[in-house]
Structure formats: C-alpha cells, structure tokens
Amino acid sequence: MKNIITTLLLLLFVINFGLFSQTNIKKTEVKDSVPYIAKANIPPVSTVINVNEVKTPPKPASNDIDVDEFDESKDEEFDDEEIDAVSDIYKNFSWTSERLNPYRVKIDSLPDTIINCAGFIFPVKGSHITSPFGPRRSRFHYGTDIGLTIGDTVVAMFDGKVRIVDYERRGYGNYVVIQHPNGLESIYAHLSKKLVAVNQEVKAGDPIGLGGSTGRSSGPHLHLELRFLGNAFNTTKLIDYQHQNCLYEKFPLTKKETFGHKTELEKLKEARYHRVRSGQTLSYIAHRYGTTVSTLCKLNRINRNTVLRVGRSIRYR
C-alpha cells in the first residue's frame, strides 16, 4: 500500500512539472516575438488600410472645370478686371464739356491695357476713306475721314455718355464727343445736324447726328476719331473699314503699337516753316535757311516747278 501511494505521488509530480515547463515555453515565445514584430514595422491593426475598401474618386462630369480650364478662366477673369479698371479710369478726372482734352496725359504716361470692343457698330453707311490718319502738310490729321452724303445718319460706335456737343467754325464744325465705358472716347465731326445732348446716355447704333461738311471741310465727310485719355490713335488699328466691323473683341492698347505715330508727332513739333512772300522762290528759301531745294520738295511733297502762292507755308526743317 505504501508503495502504491509513493508511486502516485511520483506520478503527480511528473505531470505537474511537465505542465509548468510548457507554460514557460509559451511565455518565452511570446516575449521573444514582441521585438520581432517591432522590427518588422507592422502597423497596429486599427491603422491598416483595406485596399478593397479604398474608393476611387469619381471622374468629373463633362461640364466640370478641369485644371487647364480653370487656369484659362482665371486669365479671363484677369482680363475682365483690367477692363473694369479702364472703365473707371476717367473717375480720376472731372467730367467736363468745356474742353476736348481735359486730361493732359502724355503718351509716355499712358497705361498699356485691354479695350473691350464688344457691341461695336460701324458709325455710318459709307466706308470709303477720303483722308487717312497722319501728317498733313504743317499739321497732323488726328482722324480718319469717311466719305458720305449730306444727311446720312451717323451713329454711336459703342455704348456711352455724350460729353461734348459743340460747334467749331475753323475746325470740327458741328461735332459730338462720346465717352465709352471701355475707356475710349469717340469724336464725330463736320456734322450737318446734331441729334444728341450733353450728358445723354446712348447705345451703340443710336443716331447722334447727320453727315455734313461744316467747319474746316472741303466736302461732305465724317471726321472720325478714337482717343484714349485725350490721345488720338489711328482708327484703322481697331476698325476694318472694308468689312465695316471691329478687328478685335478685346483690343490690346499699347504705347508701342497703338501710339507708334509718336515719332511723327515729335518730328512735326520740331518742324519749322517759312511763309511765302511775293517774288520768293524755292531757291531763295533754301539759301535763306541753309538747306537745299531737294530737301524742301521732299518735306513739302512738291516738285521744283511748283508755283508758290503768296502766304503759303513752306516747311524748311
């Protein structure tokens, strides 16, 4: 009996020792596995992204704005802002109907900008240019003359507000000046009749006068000018006279291109003239001012056989 009890005790000891050893082995495996997991840099389960759950962003609809279109729209918005700035430029000056050019801004001080030409209407029925913009003997012709018949209707080229309605006996005759929101001013001269009043709002295409030959005019025509801050430029840079439309929807107005005639103006200001008296000839005038007959002919667009009228101005420089 004693031997049986001893055997059972030994058996229980062996079983308990075995269980204890397995527990220690498992603890050791878990303990040793922790640094291995850290070394593998595996994120916690809560931060692991399931690829199957990632949603692909929907493609933009056909009317959505992509990156390129957005950039273009920003450029468009910049142009519009620049145009708006032009429309406000005259707010720095007092509104007046007393002077044709109250601004006194020199060409070199003009800003380069964009002029919105939307809504342009050709001002008269005819389109034949009878006299272009540029030098004319001893003076500069600041407009473009368009042939017409007395009584033809003359209309506003753009929306705007009438700034001047006046008469000038030795110049424009009956004329109208309109200030436009796009920054330009237009002048319509030698009218036989004026149909608008100062401060009147007009729309492009509204009648403003009737064609005529008043003032300093050699025949029926419309003297048409476009000015920016008082400075005239060649209307053919903006208007296609052959097709009676505007060359631009947005006109790039720059000192270099739009006002390239500045050099001609400066030369004309430096010009000097001699008024012909009875008996004087080209040879006499050339000798008096230290130049040549050929130079006089070139400056005055005449030839050696031209008869000099008493009182005529001959440019010698």
C-alpha positions in Angstrom: 0.0 0.0 0.0 2.8 2.3 0.9 4.5 1.6 -2.4 1.3 2.4 -4.3 0.9 5.8 -2.6 4.6 6.6 -3.3 4.1 5.7 -7.0 1.0 8.0 -7.3 2.9 10.9 -5.7 5.8 10.5 -8.1 3.3 10.4 -11.0 1.6 13.6 -9.9 5.0 15.3 -9.6 6.0 14.4 -13.1 2.7 15.6 -14.6 2.9 19.0 -12.8 6.5 19.5 -13.9 5.5 19.0 -17.5 2.7 21.5 -17.4 5.0 24.0 -15.8 7.6 23.6 -18.5 5.0 24.1 -21.3 3.8 27.3 -19.7 7.3 28.8 -19.5 8.0 27.9 -23.1 4.8 29.7 -24.4 5.7 32.8 -22.3 9.2 32.8 -23.7 7.9 32.5 -27.3 5.5 35.5 -26.7 8.2 37.5 -25.0 10.7 36.8 -27.8 8.2 37.6 -30.6 7.5 41.1 -29.4 10.8 42.6 -30.6 10.4 40.8 -33.9 7.1 42.4 -34.6 8.5 45.8 -33.8 11.4 45.2 -36.1 9.0 44.3 -38.9 7.4 47.7 -38.5 3.9 46.3 -39.0 1.3 48.9 -38.0 -1.4 48.2 -35.5 -4.4 46.5 -36.9 -6.5 49.7 -36.4 -4.3 51.6 -38.9 -4.1 49.0 -41.6 -5.9 50.1 -44.8 -8.0 47.6 -46.6 -7.3 48.1 -50.3 -10.7 46.7 -51.2 -12.3 49.5 -49.2 -10.5 52.4 -50.9 -12.9 54.2 -53.1 -11.8 55.7 -56.5 -12.8 59.4 -56.8 -15.5 59.9 -59.4 -14.4 61.4 -62.7 -15.6 64.9 -63.3 -18.7 65.4 -65.3 -18.4 66.8 -68.8 -19.4 70.3 -67.5 -17.0 70.3 -64.6 -13.9 72.5 -64.8 -10.6 70.7 -65.0 -7.2 72.2 -64.1 -6.4 73.6 -67.6 -9.9 75.1 -68.0 -9.6 76.7 -64.5 -6.3 78.3 -65.4 -7.9 79.7 -68.6 -10.9 81.0 -66.7 -8.5 82.8 -64.3 -6.8 84.5 -67.2 -10.2 85.5 -68.5 -11.1 87.0 -65.1 -7.9 88.9 -65.0 -8.7 90.5 -68.4 -12.2 91.4 -67.2 -10.7 93.0 -64.1 -8.3 95.0 -66.3 -11.2 96.2 -68.5 -13.2 97.2 -65.4 -10.2 99.2 -64.3 -10.1 101.0 -67.7 -13.8 101.9 -67.4 -13.1 103.6 -64.1 -10.0 105.5 -65.3 -11.9 108.7 -66.0 -13.2 108.9 -62.4 -9.8 110.4 -61.6 -10.8 113.5 -63.8 -13.6 116.0 -63.5 -16.4 115.5 -66.0 -16.4 118.5 -68.3 -17.9 119.6 -71.6 -15.7 122.7 -71.9 -12.5 121.2 -73.3 -11.9 118.5 -75.8 -8.8 117.2 -74.0 -9.1 118.0 -70.2 -6.8 115.0 -69.3 -3.4 116.3 -70.4 -1.8 112.8 -70.2 1.2 112.4 -72.4 1.6 109.2 -74.5 4.6 108.1 -72.4 2.4 108.1 -69.3 -0.4 106.1 -70.8 -1.1 102.6 -69.3 -0.9 99.6 -71.6 -4.3 97.9 -71.3 -7.1 95.9 -72.9 -10.2 97.6 -74.5 -13.4 95.7 -74.6 -14.9 96.2 -78.1 -18.0 94.0 -77.7 -21.1 95.5 -79.3 -19.2 97.7 -81.9 -21.4 99.3 -84.6 -19.9 100.9 -87.7 -20.8 104.7 -87.5 -22.0 105.5 -91.0 -23.3 103.8 -94.2 -20.3 104.5 -96.3 -16.8 103.2 -95.7 -14.6 104.9 -98.3 -11.6 106.6 -96.6 -11.0 110.0 -98.2 -8.2 111.2 -95.9 -6.2 108.9 -93.5 -4.8 109.5 -90.1 -1.3 111.1 -90.1 0.7 114.2 -91.0 -0.9 116.6 -93.4 1.4 119.4 -94.5 2.1 121.6 -91.5 -0.3 119.9 -89.1 -1.3 116.4 -88.0 -4.6 114.9 -89.0 -5.8 113.1 -85.9 -8.8 111.4 -87.5 -10.0 109.2 -90.4 -12.2 110.9 -92.9 -15.1 108.8 -94.3 -16.9 109.9 -97.4 -20.7 110.3 -97.2 -23.7 112.2 -98.5 -25.0 115.2 -96.6 -27.9 114.0 -94.4 -26.6 110.4 -93.9 -27.2 109.1 -90.4 -24.2 108.9 -88.1 -24.5 106.5 -85.1 -22.5 105.8 -81.9 -19.9 103.1 -82.2 -20.2 101.9 -78.6 -22.5 102.4 -75.6 -21.6 105.6 -73.8 -22.4 109.1 -72.5 -22.2 112.2 -74.5 -19.6 114.6 -73.1 -19.5 117.3 -75.7 -21.9 118.7 -78.3 -20.5 121.8 -79.9 -19.6 123.8 -83.0 -16.1 124.9 -84.1 -16.1 127.2 -87.1 -12.4 126.7 -88.1 -12.2 123.1 -87.2 -14.6 120.3 -86.4 -17.8 122.3 -87.3 -20.7 120.5 -85.6 -19.3 117.7 -83.6 -20.1 115.2 -80.8 -17.8 113.5 -78.3 -18.9 110.4 -76.5 -17.1 108.8 -73.6 -17.4 105.0 -73.5 -17.2 102.6 -70.6 -14.4 100.7 -72.3 -12.1 103.6 -71.8 -12.2 105.1 -75.3 -13.7 108.4 -76.4 -15.0 108.8 -80.0 -15.4 112.1 -81.9 -17.8 112.6 -84.9 -17.1 115.9 -86.7 -18.4 118.1 -89.6 -22.0 117.0 -89.0 -24.8 119.0 -90.6 -27.0 118.4 -87.6 -26.5 117.2 -84.0 -29.1 114.8 -82.6 -28.0 114.3 -79.0 -27.4 116.5 -75.9 -24.6 116.7 -73.3 -24.9 114.0 -70.6 -27.2 111.9 -72.7 -26.8 108.1 -72.4 -26.5 106.4 -75.8 -26.4 102.8 -77.0 -24.2 101.5 -79.9 -26.1 102.2 -83.1 -28.1 105.1 -81.7 -28.3 108.1 -84.1 -26.1 111.0 -82.8 -26.1 113.3 -85.9 -26.4 113.7 -89.7 -23.4 113.8 -92.0 -22.3 117.1 -93.4 -19.5 119.5 -94.4 -19.4 122.1 -91.6 -16.3 123.7 -90.2 -12.9 123.3 -91.9 -14.1 120.9 -94.6 -13.5 120.6 -98.3 -16.5 118.4 -98.9 -19.1 116.1 -97.2 -17.4 113.6 -95.0 -17.3 112.3 -91.4 -14.2 113.1 -89.5 -13.9 110.1 -87.0 -11.5 110.0 -84.1 -10.8 107.5 -81.3 -9.0 108.7 -78.3 -7.7 107.3 -75.0 -7.1 109.8 -72.2 -7.1 112.5 -74.8 -4.6 110.9 -77.1 -5.8 110.1 -80.6 -4.7 106.9 -82.5 -5.2 105.6 -86.0 -8.7 104.2 -86.1 -7.6 101.6 -88.7 -5.8 99.8 -85.9 -9.2 98.9 -84.5 -11.7 99.2 -87.4 -11.8 97.1 -90.6 -13.3 99.7 -93.0 -13.7 97.3 -95.8 -16.0 95.0 -93.9 -17.3 97.7 -91.5 -16.6 95.7 -88.4 -14.1 95.7 -85.4 -10.8 93.9 -85.8 -10.8 92.8 -82.1 -13.2 91.8 -79.4 -10.6 92.8 -76.9 -8.2 95.4 -78.3 -4.6 95.4 -76.9 -3.9 99.1 -76.5 -0.1 99.8 -76.0 2.2 102.8 -76.2 4.5 101.0 -78.6 1.9 99.7 -81.2 -1.2 101.8 -80.8 0.7 105.1 -80.4 3.6 104.3 -82.7 3.0 107.6 -84.5 4.5 109.4 -81.6 7.8 109.8 -83.6 5.9 111.5 -86.4 4.3 113.9 -83.9 7.7 114.7 -82.4 9.2 115.4 -85.8 6.2 117.6 -86.7 6.6 119.6 -83.5 10.3 120.2 -84.4 9.3 121.4 -87.9 9.8 125.0 -88.9 8.0 126.9 -91.7 8.5 129.9 -93.9 5.6 132.0 -95.1 6.0 132.8 -98.8 6.0 136.5 -99.9 5.7 138.0 -103.3 8.7 137.1 -105.6 10.2 134.4 -103.4 11.3 131.1 -104.9 12.3 127.7 -103.6 16.0 128.6 -104.3 15.6 131.8 -102.2 14.0 129.9 -99.3 16.6 127.1 -99.4 19.5 129.6 -99.4 18.0 131.6 -96.5 17.7 128.6 -94.2 20.9 126.7 -95.3 19.1 123.8 -96.9 18.5 122.5 -100.5 15.7 122.7 -103.0 15.5 118.9 -103.0 15.0 118.9 -99.2 12.2 121.5 -99.5 10.5 119.5 -102.2 10.7 116.3 -100.1 9.4 117.9 -96.9 6.5 119.6 -98.6 5.7 116.9 -101.2 6.1 119.3 -104.1 8.5 119.5 -107.1 10.8 122.2 -108.4 8.2 123.6 -110.8 5.5 124.1 -108.2 4.2 127.6 -108.2 4.4 129.1 -104.7 1.3 131.1 -103.7 1.8 134.2 -101.5 1.0 133.3 -97.9 1.7 129.6 -98.3 3.8 127.9 -95.6 6.8 126.0 -96.7 8.5 123.7 -94.3 12.3 124.0 -94.3 13.1 121.7 -91.3 
